[in-house]
Amino acid sequence: MNHNVKTSSNTCLGDEVLKGITRLIVETDEKKPQVVATITADGIDLALGYRIRMKPDPDYDG
């Protein structure tokens, strides 16, 4: 991993699908998977050559 942020948080990411999840690991579908990104409540650790697009919640007031 090369870009951004802390990945040691134990804070849950959200409600519904991510309820009770402290980190989301995105990896390739290969015999020996490569980690593309690790997403936590504190940030995103992203491999070189990839990007993350985030869609803000228009109703969020924070």
MARROVO-335130 format. One record per residue: residue number from 0; residue in one letter; x, y, z of N, C-alpha, C, O, CB in turn. Coordinates in nm, 3 decimals, decimal comma. Atoms other than C-alpha are relative to their C-alpha. Glycine has a CB too. Layout:
BEGIN
+-----+------+---------+---------+---------+---------+---------+---------+---------+---------+---------+---------+---------+---------+---------+---------+---------+
| seq | type |    n.px |    n.py |    n.pz |   ca.px |   ca.py |   ca.pz |    c.px |    c.py |    c.pz |    o.px |    o.py |    o.pz |   cb.px |   cb.py |   cb.pz |
+-----+------+---------+---------+---------+---------+---------+---------+---------+---------+---------+---------+---------+---------+---------+---------+---------+
| NUM |    a |       X |       Y |       Z |       X |       Y |       Z |       X |       Y |       Z |       X |       Y |       Z |       X |       Y |       Z |
...
+-----+------+---------+---------+---------+---------+---------+---------+---------+---------+---------+---------+---------+---------+---------+---------+---------+
This chain:
BEGIN
+-----+------+---------+---------+---------+---------+---------+---------+---------+---------+---------+---------+---------+---------+---------+---------+---------+
| seq | type |    n.px |    n.py |    n.pz |   ca.px |   ca.py |   ca.pz |    c.px |    c.py |    c.pz |    o.px |    o.py |    o.pz |   cb.px |   cb.py |   cb.pz |
+-----+------+---------+---------+---------+---------+---------+---------+---------+---------+---------+---------+---------+---------+---------+---------+---------+
|   0 |    m |   0,084 |  -0,117 |   0,000 |   0,000 |   0,000 |   0,000 |   0,088 |   0,123 |   0,000 |   0,198 |   0,123 |   0,057 |  -0,096 |   0,000 |   0,121 |
|   1 |    n |  -0,086 |  -0,114 |   0,016 |   0,126 |   0,340 |  -0,080 |  -0,061 |   0,136 |   0,034 |   0,014 |   0,228 |   0,067 |   0,047 |   0,003 |  -0,135 |
|   2 |    h |   0,062 |  -0,131 |  -0,015 |  -0,125 |   0,622 |  -0,039 |  -0,083 |   0,010 |   0,127 |  -0,156 |  -0,083 |   0,163 |  -0,085 |   0,032 |  -0,120 |
|   3 |    n |   0,093 |  -0,045 |  -0,102 |  -0,289 |   0,790 |   0,257 |  -0,009 |  -0,083 |   0,127 |   0,019 |  -0,203 |   0,125 |  -0,132 |   0,006 |  -0,057 |
|   4 |    v |   0,082 |   0,027 |  -0,114 |  -0,413 |   0,736 |   0,597 |   0,035 |  -0,118 |   0,090 |   0,109 |  -0,208 |   0,053 |  -0,130 |  -0,018 |  -0,045 |
|   5 |    k |  -0,014 |   0,104 |  -0,101 |  -0,421 |   0,519 |   0,907 |  -0,094 |  -0,116 |  -0,031 |  -0,203 |  -0,095 |  -0,085 |  -0,028 |   0,057 |   0,141 |
|   6 |    t |   0,090 |   0,115 |   0,020 |  -0,563 |   0,167 |   0,890 |  -0,015 |  -0,082 |   0,127 |  -0,051 |  -0,199 |   0,121 |   0,052 |  -0,089 |  -0,113 |
|   7 |    s |   0,004 |   0,076 |  -0,125 |  -0,555 |   0,070 |   1,258 |  -0,125 |   0,027 |   0,083 |  -0,129 |  -0,009 |   0,201 |   0,121 |   0,032 |   0,081 |
|   8 |    s |   0,121 |  -0,034 |  -0,074 |  -0,902 |   0,191 |   1,358 |  -0,086 |  -0,123 |   0,028 |  -0,096 |  -0,212 |  -0,056 |  -0,080 |   0,103 |  -0,076 |
|   9 |    n |   0,099 |   0,103 |  -0,031 |  -1,148 |  -0,038 |   1,534 |  -0,140 |   0,058 |  -0,002 |  -0,236 |  -0,008 |   0,040 |   0,029 |  -0,063 |   0,137 |
|  10 |    t |   0,130 |  -0,065 |   0,012 |  -1,432 |   0,207 |   1,469 |  -0,076 |  -0,063 |  -0,116 |  -0,019 |  -0,084 |  -0,224 |   0,016 |   0,153 |  -0,022 |
|  11 |    c |   0,082 |   0,058 |   0,107 |  -1,716 |   0,055 |   1,268 |  -0,022 |   0,101 |  -0,111 |  -0,028 |   0,222 |  -0,086 |  -0,136 |  -0,049 |   0,055 |
|  12 |    l |   0,012 |  -0,085 |   0,117 |  -1,763 |   0,192 |   0,917 |  -0,139 |   0,060 |  -0,018 |  -0,151 |   0,172 |  -0,069 |   0,036 |  -0,076 |  -0,121 |
|  13 |    g |   0,133 |  -0,056 |   0,023 |  -2,139 |   0,238 |   0,916 |  -0,111 |  -0,093 |   0,043 |  -0,090 |  -0,185 |   0,121 |  -0,017 |   0,034 |  -0,144 |
|  14 |    d |   0,120 |   0,077 |  -0,030 |  -2,487 |   0,094 |   0,937 |  -0,030 |  -0,095 |  -0,116 |   0,037 |  -0,094 |  -0,219 |  -0,120 |   0,093 |   0,027 |
|  15 |    e |   0,051 |   0,093 |   0,100 |  -2,669 |  -0,175 |   0,740 |   0,108 |  -0,097 |  -0,049 |   0,154 |  -0,180 |   0,029 |  -0,058 |   0,075 |  -0,116 |
|  16 |    v |  -0,095 |   0,096 |   0,058 |  -2,424 |  -0,360 |   0,508 |   0,133 |   0,000 |   0,076 |   0,194 |  -0,105 |   0,093 |   0,024 |   0,032 |  -0,148 |
|  17 |    l |  -0,130 |  -0,012 |  -0,067 |  -2,116 |  -0,230 |   0,695 |  -0,011 |  -0,001 |   0,152 |   0,087 |   0,029 |   0,220 |   0,068 |   0,126 |  -0,045 |
|  18 |    k |   0,019 |   0,004 |  -0,145 |  -2,261 |  -0,268 |   1,046 |   0,091 |  -0,106 |   0,061 |   0,089 |  -0,222 |   0,019 |  -0,149 |  -0,028 |   0,035 |
|  19 |    g |  -0,090 |   0,092 |  -0,067 |  -2,002 |  -0,425 |   1,273 |   0,131 |  -0,024 |  -0,073 |   0,213 |  -0,104 |  -0,028 |  -0,068 |  -0,131 |   0,021 |
|  20 |    i |  -0,121 |   0,016 |   0,081 |  -1,727 |  -0,397 |   1,008 |   0,098 |   0,111 |   0,036 |   0,061 |   0,228 |   0,035 |  -0,033 |   0,002 |  -0,153 |
|  21 |    t |  -0,100 |  -0,101 |  -0,036 |  -1,403 |  -0,220 |   1,112 |   0,090 |   0,035 |  -0,117 |   0,151 |   0,142 |  -0,118 |   0,084 |  -0,049 |   0,115 |
|  22 |    r |  -0,077 |  -0,034 |   0,120 |  -1,227 |  -0,239 |   0,777 |  -0,052 |  -0,079 |  -0,118 |  -0,101 |  -0,191 |  -0,104 |   0,151 |  -0,028 |   0,022 |
|  23 |    l |   0,041 |   0,061 |   0,126 |  -1,307 |  -0,318 |   0,417 |   0,126 |  -0,014 |  -0,085 |   0,194 |   0,084 |  -0,113 |  -0,110 |   0,087 |  -0,074 |
|  24 |    i |  -0,121 |   0,027 |   0,078 |  -1,029 |  -0,481 |   0,214 |  -0,041 |  -0,037 |  -0,142 |  -0,117 |  -0,132 |  -0,163 |   0,085 |  -0,114 |   0,065 |
|  25 |    v |   0,029 |   0,024 |   0,141 |  -1,050 |  -0,467 |  -0,166 |   0,122 |  -0,065 |  -0,061 |   0,233 |  -0,013 |  -0,049 |  -0,037 |   0,133 |  -0,076 |
|  26 |    e |  -0,114 |   0,070 |   0,058 |  -0,834 |  -0,717 |  -0,351 |  -0,036 |  -0,061 |  -0,135 |  -0,153 |  -0,074 |  -0,170 |   0,049 |  -0,109 |   0,094 |
|  27 |    t |   0,020 |   0,060 |   0,132 |  -0,787 |  -0,874 |  -0,693 |  -0,051 |  -0,143 |   0,014 |  -0,037 |  -0,204 |   0,120 |   0,130 |   0,003 |  -0,082 |
|  28 |    d |   0,053 |   0,136 |   0,001 |  -0,950 |  -1,204 |  -0,786 |   0,101 |  -0,091 |  -0,071 |   0,081 |  -0,130 |  -0,186 |  -0,141 |  -0,006 |  -0,072 |
|  29 |    e |  -0,108 |   0,082 |   0,055 |  -0,635 |  -1,409 |  -0,842 |   0,034 |  -0,110 |   0,099 |  -0,012 |  -0,108 |   0,213 |   0,124 |   0,085 |  -0,031 |
|  30 |    k |  -0,042 |   0,108 |  -0,089 |  -0,478 |  -1,723 |  -0,697 |   0,074 |   0,056 |   0,121 |   0,056 |   0,008 |   0,233 |   0,089 |  -0,099 |  -0,074 |
|  31 |    k |  -0,068 |  -0,073 |  -0,108 |  -0,253 |  -1,493 |  -0,490 |  -0,048 |   0,145 |  -0,006 |   0,014 |   0,228 |  -0,071 |   0,159 |  -0,010 |  -0,013 |
|  32 |    p |   0,061 |  -0,133 |   0,011 |  -0,474 |  -1,185 |  -0,440 |   0,094 |   0,112 |   0,043 |   0,172 |   0,097 |   0,137 |  -0,127 |   0,006 |   0,083 |
|  33 |    q |  -0,073 |  -0,121 |  -0,035 |  -0,316 |  -0,839 |  -0,432 |  -0,100 |   0,097 |   0,062 |  -0,210 |   0,116 |   0,009 |   0,071 |   0,063 |  -0,126 |
|  34 |    v |   0,088 |  -0,097 |  -0,065 |  -0,466 |  -0,584 |  -0,193 |   0,003 |   0,130 |  -0,080 |   0,110 |   0,186 |  -0,105 |   0,043 |   0,024 |   0,148 |
|  35 |    v |   0,015 |  -0,124 |   0,076 |  -0,595 |  -0,283 |  -0,388 |  -0,023 |   0,117 |   0,096 |   0,034 |   0,224 |   0,079 |  -0,117 |  -0,011 |  -0,102 |
|  36 |    a |   0,029 |  -0,106 |  -0,096 |  -0,731 |  -0,081 |  -0,094 |  -0,047 |  -0,059 |   0,132 |  -0,109 |  -0,165 |   0,137 |  -0,107 |   0,096 |  -0,056 |
|  37 |    t |   0,054 |   0,029 |  -0,132 |  -0,799 |  -0,097 |   0,277 |  -0,071 |   0,126 |   0,046 |  -0,012 |   0,233 |   0,052 |   0,113 |  -0,045 |   0,101 |
|  38 |    i |   0,083 |  -0,114 |  -0,037 |  -1,081 |   0,129 |   0,393 |  -0,043 |  -0,017 |   0,146 |  -0,100 |  -0,119 |   0,183 |  -0,125 |   0,013 |  -0,093 |
|  39 |    t |   0,041 |  -0,001 |  -0,140 |  -1,135 |   0,216 |   0,761 |  -0,076 |   0,129 |   0,028 |  -0,090 |   0,214 |  -0,060 |   0,122 |  -0,013 |   0,095 |
|  40 |    a |   0,068 |  -0,123 |  -0,039 |  -1,327 |   0,482 |   0,950 |   0,095 |   0,119 |  -0,001 |   0,052 |   0,233 |  -0,015 |  -0,064 |  -0,015 |   0,138 |
|  41 |    d |  -0,100 |  -0,107 |  -0,003 |  -1,001 |   0,682 |   0,967 |   0,052 |   0,038 |  -0,137 |   0,112 |   0,145 |  -0,152 |   0,114 |  -0,042 |   0,086 |
|  42 |    g |  -0,049 |  -0,037 |   0,132 |  -0,920 |   0,673 |   0,597 |   0,014 |  -0,118 |  -0,094 |  -0,039 |  -0,226 |  -0,070 |   0,130 |   0,069 |   0,012 |
|  43 |    i |  -0,016 |   0,099 |   0,106 |  -0,816 |   0,480 |   0,288 |   0,148 |  -0,016 |  -0,030 |   0,220 |   0,083 |  -0,050 |  -0,077 |   0,042 |  -0,127 |
|  44 |    d |  -0,136 |   0,032 |   0,042 |  -0,485 |   0,307 |   0,211 |  -0,014 |  -0,063 |  -0,137 |  -0,075 |  -0,170 |  -0,150 |   0,074 |  -0,096 |   0,104 |
|  45 |    l |   0,027 |   0,037 |   0,138 |  -0,470 |   0,271 |  -0,166 |   0,129 |  -0,035 |  -0,074 |   0,229 |   0,036 |  -0,061 |  -0,072 |   0,114 |  -0,072 |
|  46 |    a |  -0,116 |   0,041 |   0,079 |  -0,225 |   0,086 |  -0,396 |   0,020 |   0,096 |  -0,117 |  -0,075 |   0,156 |  -0,168 |  -0,018 |  -0,145 |  -0,051 |
|  47 |    l |  -0,031 |  -0,083 |   0,116 |  -0,048 |   0,279 |  -0,671 |  -0,072 |  -0,051 |  -0,124 |  -0,086 |  -0,172 |  -0,143 |   0,152 |   0,003 |  -0,025 |
|  48 |    g |   0,067 |   0,038 |   0,124 |  -0,232 |   0,281 |  -1,003 |  -0,151 |  -0,013 |   0,012 |  -0,218 |  -0,043 |  -0,086 |   0,056 |  -0,128 |  -0,050 |
|  49 |    y |   0,144 |   0,007 |  -0,022 |  -0,581 |   0,284 |  -0,849 |  -0,047 |   0,132 |   0,056 |   0,032 |   0,212 |   0,107 |  -0,036 |  -0,117 |   0,097 |
|  50 |    r |   0,057 |  -0,121 |  -0,059 |  -0,815 |   0,560 |  -0,744 |  -0,133 |  -0,036 |   0,066 |  -0,196 |  -0,136 |   0,034 |  -0,019 |   0,111 |  -0,107 |
|  51 |    i |   0,127 |   0,015 |  -0,071 |  -1,113 |   0,594 |  -0,516 |  -0,087 |   0,119 |  -0,035 |  -0,041 |   0,233 |  -0,034 |   0,022 |  -0,010 |   0,156 |
|  52 |    r |   0,098 |  -0,107 |   0,021 |  -1,423 |   0,794 |  -0,604 |  -0,104 |  -0,011 |   0,110 |  -0,157 |  -0,119 |   0,136 |  -0,066 |  -0,008 |  -0,142 |
|  53 |    m |   0,099 |   0,000 |  -0,107 |  -1,654 |   0,893 |  -0,322 |  -0,116 |   0,091 |  -0,038 |  -0,096 |   0,198 |  -0,096 |   0,063 |   0,045 |   0,133 |
|  54 |    k |   0,120 |  -0,080 |   0,027 |  -2,009 |   1,020 |  -0,355 |  -0,052 |   0,054 |   0,133 |  -0,094 |  -0,023 |   0,219 |  -0,110 |  -0,086 |  -0,074 |
|  55 |    p |   0,050 |  -0,057 |  -0,126 |  -2,109 |   1,263 |  -0,079 |  -0,152 |  -0,013 |   0,015 |  -0,225 |  -0,017 |  -0,084 |   0,040 |   0,147 |   0,010 |
|  56 |    d |   0,142 |   0,004 |  -0,031 |  -2,447 |   1,239 |   0,090 |  -0,051 |   0,144 |   0,001 |  -0,010 |   0,222 |   0,086 |  -0,027 |  -0,072 |   0,137 |
|  57 |    p |   0,046 |  -0,140 |   0,007 |  -2,632 |   1,559 |  -0,008 |  -0,079 |   0,043 |   0,123 |  -0,094 |   0,163 |   0,147 |  -0,086 |   0,019 |  -0,123 |
|  58 |    d |   0,078 |  -0,032 |  -0,120 |  -2,839 |   1,539 |   0,314 |   0,085 |   0,006 |   0,126 |   0,033 |   0,037 |   0,233 |  -0,109 |  -0,102 |   0,018 |
|  59 |    y |  -0,089 |   0,001 |  -0,116 |  -2,535 |   1,515 |   0,545 |   0,031 |   0,142 |   0,044 |   0,071 |   0,225 |  -0,037 |   0,130 |  -0,077 |  -0,030 |
|  60 |    d |  -0,021 |  -0,135 |  -0,052 |  -2,501 |   1,820 |   0,771 |   0,131 |   0,013 |   0,078 |   0,157 |   0,120 |   0,135 |  -0,115 |   0,039 |   0,088 |
|  61 |    g |  -0,121 |  -0,002 |  -0,083 |  -2,166 |   1,731 |   0,937 |   0,111 |   0,065 |  -0,059 |   0,218 |   0,072 |   0,001 |   0,040 |  -0,130 |   0,034 |
+-----+------+---------+---------+---------+---------+---------+---------+---------+---------+---------+---------+---------+---------+---------+---------+---------+
